[in-house]
Amino acid sequence: MTIKEIFHLAAKKNASDVHLVANAAIIFRIDGELMEIEPKKILSRKDIELMVFSLLGEEQKKRFIDNKELDFSFENNDETRLRVNLHYERGNVGLVARVITGEIPTLENLLMPKVAYDLVNLRQGLILVTGPTGCGKSTTLAAMINYINQNRKCSIVTLEDPIEFMFKHNKGIIVQRQLGADMISFSDGLKHVLRQDPNVIMVGEMRDLETIGTTITLAETGHLVIATLHTYSAAQTIDRIIDIFPPHQQTQVRMQLSMTLAAVISQRLILKIEGGRIAAREILVNTPAVSNLIRENKIAQIKTVIETSSKDGMINLDRDLKRLYDKKIVAKEEAQAYMNNPELLDKFRII
């Protein structure tokens, strides 16, 4: 099988990821589980090198060999798009490719709650979509940008690594910038973005102190900024942002965050009983009570506020998992595996 045939098969099987590792079979991730494809066909180091380098131009080959890492997007002959990471492991070339569905997702497709619609209609503030790798953060961001593009006359600038979903201008105009090809770094792209007259800015990933700091500042200047972060919960997200700054800046950052944060949407992808996966979410909305807790560095109390503020659109992860379990969408063991307090699954009632 050629690499393009592998990508085509992955799309046909609804795989989310492709793994190519030396001395192993081709591996797809389907519904969250790793599966060997043609288990008896073991890929050698040379097999993978030939496959990988067939995807690259000369400049990309040089960058990969020099840096030992390379991220790029690739469109297969069948119009399947993939986000590809190349790396070395024990001296061998390795590949992991995320399969990107061709159809741009909608908030309706993702079963986003009503509060998500309120958030993307904001004119300014910071919306953070968080969770572990592979939990659908990029898909959620794409659905939010898609909604704004279809419903608001505004200028949207995205900073991505690499570009995943390809948007077309609708009511809004969209400028999509890719790391490496269109900008040197996220922080560099963010420094100059204000000269591009944006109303909405999407940051594919807040990776470092400079990017986080600039993103918060942009939200302060009257823009709606949507970004992702690899954190486990809403409260941990706040802690992570503050802790990345040196101690002498943390009071100022807490103040900025208390004023600019609109919401944190933390999600997991859970295996459904009928197959496929569905998102379970925790949502923190920055009400005056939450803003005060951030400002006073009482982050530990945010969990309690989420549990008692469903009227403000907040969602507790355990209760969202309970909802999915009660509707017989996910199995008991699956729900409990992601709950903070799994012993309560059969005890508390949904309010």
C-alpha positions in Angstrom: 0.0 0.0 0.0 1.2 3.5 -0.8 0.9 6.3 1.8 -2.0 7.8 -0.2 -3.8 4.5 -0.3 -3.4 4.3 3.5 -4.8 7.8 3.9 -7.7 6.9 1.6 -8.4 3.7 3.6 -8.3 5.7 6.9 -11.0 8.1 5.7 -13.1 5.2 4.4 -12.9 3.5 7.8 -13.7 6.7 9.7 -10.4 6.6 11.5 -9.4 9.7 13.4 -5.6 9.0 13.2 -3.0 7.0 11.3 0.2 5.8 13.0 3.2 4.6 11.0 6.0 3.2 13.3 9.0 1.2 12.1 8.8 -2.6 12.7 5.0 -2.5 13.3 1.8 -2.8 11.2 -0.2 0.1 10.0 -2.3 1.4 12.9 -5.5 3.4 12.8 -7.3 4.9 15.7 -11.0 4.2 15.3 -13.5 5.4 17.9 -10.6 6.0 20.2 -9.2 2.5 19.9 -5.9 1.6 18.2 -6.4 -1.1 15.5 -3.8 -2.9 13.3 -4.5 -2.9 9.6 -3.1 -5.9 7.8 -1.4 -7.2 11.0 0.9 -9.5 9.1 2.3 -6.7 7.0 5.1 -5.2 9.1 6.6 -1.9 7.9 10.3 -1.6 7.8 12.3 1.5 8.4 12.9 1.8 4.7 9.1 1.4 3.9 8.2 4.3 6.1 11.0 6.6 4.8 9.9 6.0 1.2 6.2 6.7 2.2 7.0 9.8 4.2 9.5 11.5 1.8 7.0 10.9 -1.1 4.8 13.5 0.7 7.5 16.2 1.0 8.9 18.9 -1.2 12.7 19.6 -1.1 12.3 22.5 1.3 10.1 20.4 3.6 12.6 17.5 3.5 15.4 19.8 4.5 13.4 21.3 7.4 12.4 17.8 8.7 16.0 16.5 8.5 17.4 19.6 10.2 14.7 20.0 12.9 13.8 16.3 13.4 10.1 17.3 13.5 7.7 18.6 10.9 4.0 19.5 11.0 2.0 20.2 7.8 -1.4 19.7 6.2 -1.8 17.4 3.3 -4.7 16.9 0.9 -5.0 13.4 -0.6 -6.1 12.6 -4.2 -9.6 11.8 -2.8 -9.8 15.2 -1.2 -9.2 13.8 2.3 -7.3 16.4 4.3 -4.9 15.4 7.0 -2.8 17.1 9.7 0.5 15.3 9.6 3.3 15.1 12.2 6.7 13.7 11.2 9.2 12.8 13.9 12.1 10.5 14.6 12.0 7.7 17.2 15.1 5.6 18.0 16.6 7.0 14.7 13.6 5.9 12.7 11.1 8.1 10.9 7.6 8.0 12.3 4.3 9.5 11.2 1.1 10.4 12.9 -1.7 11.9 10.7 -5.0 13.3 12.0 -7.8 12.7 9.4 -9.9 15.9 8.9 -13.4 15.5 7.7 -14.1 17.4 4.6 -17.4 18.9 5.9 -16.9 21.9 8.2 -18.7 21.0 11.5 -21.6 23.0 12.8 -22.6 23.7 16.4 -25.7 21.7 15.8 -23.7 18.7 14.6 -21.6 18.8 17.7 -24.7 19.1 20.0 -23.3 22.3 21.6 -25.5 23.7 24.4 -27.3 27.0 24.0 -24.7 28.9 25.9 -22.2 28.2 23.1 -24.4 30.2 20.7 -24.4 33.1 23.2 -20.7 33.0 23.5 -19.9 33.1 19.7 -22.2 36.1 19.4 -20.1 38.1 21.8 -18.2 41.1 20.3 -15.2 40.8 22.7 -13.6 38.5 25.2 -11.6 35.3 25.4 -13.2 31.8 24.8 -11.0 28.9 25.7 -11.6 25.4 24.4 -9.6 22.9 26.4 -9.0 19.2 26.9 -6.4 16.5 26.2 -5.0 15.7 22.8 -7.6 14.2 20.5 -10.7 15.4 22.3 -12.1 17.5 19.4 -10.8 20.9 20.3 -10.0 21.8 16.7 -13.4 20.6 15.6 -15.2 22.7 18.2 -13.1 25.8 17.2 -14.0 25.2 13.5 -17.7 25.0 14.3 -17.5 28.3 16.2 -15.7 30.0 13.4 -18.2 28.5 10.9 -21.2 29.9 12.9 -19.6 33.4 13.1 -18.8 33.3 9.4 -22.4 32.4 8.5 -24.1 34.8 10.8 -22.0 37.9 11.3 -20.5 40.5 9.0 -17.0 40.6 10.4 -13.3 40.0 9.7 -11.9 36.7 11.0 -8.2 35.9 11.2 -7.1 32.3 12.2 -3.6 31.3 13.2 -3.2 27.6 12.8 -0.5 24.8 12.8 -1.3 23.6 10.3 -4.6 24.8 8.6 -7.2 22.1 9.0 -10.6 23.0 7.8 -10.8 25.2 4.7 -13.3 28.0 5.1 -15.0 30.0 2.4 -16.1 33.7 2.8 -19.7 34.0 3.7 -21.2 36.9 5.7 -17.7 37.3 7.1 -14.3 37.3 5.5 -11.7 34.8 6.7 -7.9 35.0 6.5 -6.3 31.7 7.5 -2.6 31.9 8.4 -0.4 28.8 8.7 2.6 28.5 11.0 5.8 28.2 8.9 4.2 29.1 5.6 2.5 32.4 6.6 4.1 33.4 9.9 7.2 32.5 11.8 5.5 31.8 15.2 2.1 32.2 16.9 3.5 35.0 19.0 4.9 36.8 16.0 1.6 36.4 14.1 -0.4 37.7 17.1 1.9 40.8 17.4 0.9 42.0 13.9 -2.7 40.7 13.7 -4.2 44.0 14.8 -3.0 45.6 11.6 -5.2 43.1 9.7 -8.4 44.7 11.0 -9.8 41.6 12.7 -13.1 41.4 14.7 -12.5 37.7 15.6 -9.2 36.0 16.1 -8.7 32.3 16.4 -5.5 31.0 17.9 -4.9 27.3 17.2 -2.9 26.7 20.3 -1.6 28.8 23.2 1.8 27.2 23.5 4.0 29.5 25.5 4.1 32.5 27.8 4.4 35.0 25.0 1.5 33.6 23.1 -0.7 33.4 26.1 0.2 36.9 27.2 -0.5 38.4 23.7 -3.8 36.5 23.4 -5.1 37.9 26.7 -4.0 41.4 25.6 -5.9 41.1 22.3 -9.0 40.1 24.1 -8.6 43.2 26.2 -8.5 45.4 23.1 -12.1 44.7 22.1 -11.7 41.6 20.0 -13.4 38.2 20.3 -10.5 35.7 20.7 -11.1 31.9 20.6 -8.1 29.7 21.5 -7.2 26.2 22.7 -5.2 24.9 25.6 -4.2 21.4 26.7 -5.7 21.4 30.2 -8.0 18.9 32.0 -10.6 21.1 33.6 -11.9 24.7 33.7 -10.2 25.4 37.1 -6.9 23.9 35.9 -7.1 26.1 32.8 -7.1 29.3 35.0 -4.3 27.9 37.2 -2.2 27.0 34.1 -2.5 30.4 32.5 -1.6 32.2 35.7 1.2 29.9 36.7 3.0 30.2 33.4 3.8 33.8 34.3 6.6 34.8 36.7 5.3 35.6 40.2 5.7 39.3 39.9 3.2 39.4 37.0 0.6 37.0 38.3 -1.5 39.6 40.1 -1.8 41.6 36.9 -2.6 38.5 34.9 -5.4 37.5 37.3 -6.8 40.9 36.9 -6.7 40.8 33.1 -8.1 37.3 33.0 -11.0 38.2 35.4 -12.0 40.9 33.0 -11.3 39.3 29.6 -12.3 35.7 30.0 -15.7 34.9 28.6 -15.8 31.1 29.1 -13.9 27.9 29.3 -15.2 24.9 27.4 -13.5 21.7 28.6 -14.4 18.5 26.8 -13.7 14.8 26.4 -14.7 12.4 23.6 -16.6 9.4 25.0 -17.3 6.1 23.3 -21.0 5.7 22.5 -22.9 2.4 23.0 -23.9 2.3 19.4 -20.4 3.2 18.2 -18.7 6.5 17.4 -17.9 9.1 20.0 -19.7 12.0 21.6 -18.4 15.0 23.6 -19.0 15.4 27.3 -18.3 18.9 28.4 -17.6 21.1 31.4 -18.4 24.8 30.8 -17.4 27.7 33.0 -18.9 31.1 32.2 -17.2 34.1 33.6 -20.0 35.6 35.8 -19.2 38.3 38.4 -18.8 35.6 41.0 -16.2 33.7 38.9 -14.4 37.0 38.0 -14.1 37.8 41.7 -12.7 34.3 42.5 -10.1 34.7 39.8 -9.1 38.2 41.0 -8.8 37.0 44.6 -6.9 33.8 43.6 -9.6 31.5 45.0 -9.5 29.2 41.9 -10.3 26.1 44.0 -13.8 27.4 44.6 -14.6 27.6 40.9 -15.6 23.9 40.9 -18.4 24.7 43.4 -19.6 27.6 41.3 -19.9 25.5 38.2 -21.9 22.9 40.2 -24.4 25.5 41.4 -24.7 27.8 38.4 -26.5 25.8 35.7 -28.9 28.8 35.3 -26.0 30.8 33.9 -25.2 28.1 31.3 -22.5 26.4 33.3 -22.1 22.6 33.0 -20.5 20.2 35.4 -18.6 17.4 33.7 -19.9 14.7 36.0 -23.5 15.8 35.5 -23.0 15.9 31.7 -21.7 12.4 31.8 -24.7 11.4 34.0 -27.0 12.9 31.4 -25.4 10.9 28.6 -25.6 7.7 30.8 -29.3 8.3 31.7 -30.1 8.7 28.0 -28.4 5.4 27.3 -25.9 7.1 24.9 -22.8 5.9 26.9 -22.2 2.8 29.0 -21.9 3.0 32.8 -18.2 2.0 32.8 -17.4 4.5 30.1 -19.1 7.4 32.0 -17.4 6.5 35.3 -14.0 6.3 33.6 -14.2 10.0 32.9 -16.0 11.2 36.1 -14.3 13.0 38.9 -16.6 11.2 41.4 -17.6 7.9 39.6 -19.3 6.5 42.7 -22.0 9.2 42.4 -23.2 8.1 39.0 -26.3 6.3 40.3 -26.9 8.7 43.2 -27.2 12.4 42.2 -30.1 13.7 40.1 -29.9 16.0 37.1 -31.3 19.4 38.0 
